[in-house]
């Protein structure tokens, strides 16, 4: 059983009990439940898939915490000009665990 959900322009294939990361949800606290109503594909145990809004399914997930990605470093270097700029950035993600997939 799996579902493909759309969350703020990104699509994720999820299964019950699976943990994965989504873009940061600043208002979510550890232990909160998130509901994803925008289910694009829903597949049951027998493998029958339902596509589009006909799925009427919902995915319930629990927030496990906030994690950071690897650091991305950008360097701008101009030769013979004694000029260099170095910038770093770490993207934040919300780690969630899928509790259940509810068929509509």
ZIMOTA-V883538 format. One record per residue. N is the residue number from 1. RES is the residue in one letter. D_FIRST is the distance of its C-alpha to the first C-alpha in whole Angstrom. Layout:
BEGIN
n;res;d_first
N;RES;D_FIRST
N;RES;D_FIRST
END
This chain:
BEGIN
n;res;d_first
1;X;0
2;X;4
3;X;7
4;X;11
5;X;13
6;X;17
7;X;19
8;X;23
9;X;23
10;X;20
11;X;17
12;X;14
13;X;11
14;X;9
15;X;6
16;X;8
17;X;11
18;X;12
19;X;15
20;X;16
21;X;20
22;X;20
23;X;24
24;X;26
25;X;26
26;X;29
27;X;29
28;X;26
29;X;27
30;X;26
31;X;24
32;X;23
33;X;20
34;X;19
35;X;17
36;X;16
37;X;17
38;X;17
39;X;13
40;X;14
41;X;11
42;X;8
43;X;5
44;X;5
45;X;5
46;X;8
47;X;7
48;X;9
49;X;9
50;X;12
51;X;14
52;X;16
53;X;18
54;X;17
55;X;13
56;X;15
57;X;12
58;X;13
59;X;12
60;X;14
61;X;15
62;X;18
63;X;21
64;X;22
65;X;25
66;X;27
67;X;27
68;X;29
69;X;29
70;X;32
71;X;35
72;X;36
73;X;39
74;X;41
75;X;45
76;X;48
77;X;51
78;X;54
79;X;56
80;X;60
81;X;59
82;X;59
83;X;55
84;X;52
85;X;49
86;X;46
87;X;43
88;X;40
89;X;37
90;X;34
91;X;31
92;X;29
93;X;25
94;X;23
95;X;21
96;X;18
97;X;15
98;X;12
99;X;13
100;X;10
101;X;8
102;X;11
103;X;11
104;X;14
END
